[in-house]
Each structure stands twice: as C-alpha cells, then as structure tokens.
C-alpha cells in the first residue's frame, strides 16, 4: 500500500522533508505522493511520518 494526499491539503509543505524515500513532491495545487515510491515509512519509522506532521489530516492510505 501507499499513502495519498487528498484535496484538503493546504500545500504547507510539512510532509515533504519527512519522507525517507522522497516520494512527496509539490503538485500543481497540492502536494502529491508517488505511490510507487511510498513505503509507508516501513523500515524507517514506526508509522508514516507525513501523517503525523500533516496539520489538516489530508494524508490517508491509498485505496
């Protein structure tokens, strides 16, 4: 699985530097996650760091 950023993102950028695989980048209007590069922080942290730092709870597991 991977994480995904939804439309409630305010493009604050808090998530981008937290990603150990550099899967997060700035999109046209919001930040986006390259789902092929996202490992949900497995092997790096106990839980996805992007979710922990997101002030708007805009990051969830991709379905």
Protein Blocks (a to p, Z undefined) as FASTA:
>chain_A
ZZdddfkbgolommmmmpmnlpaccdfkbccddfklpgghgokambdfklmmmmnlpacc
dZZ
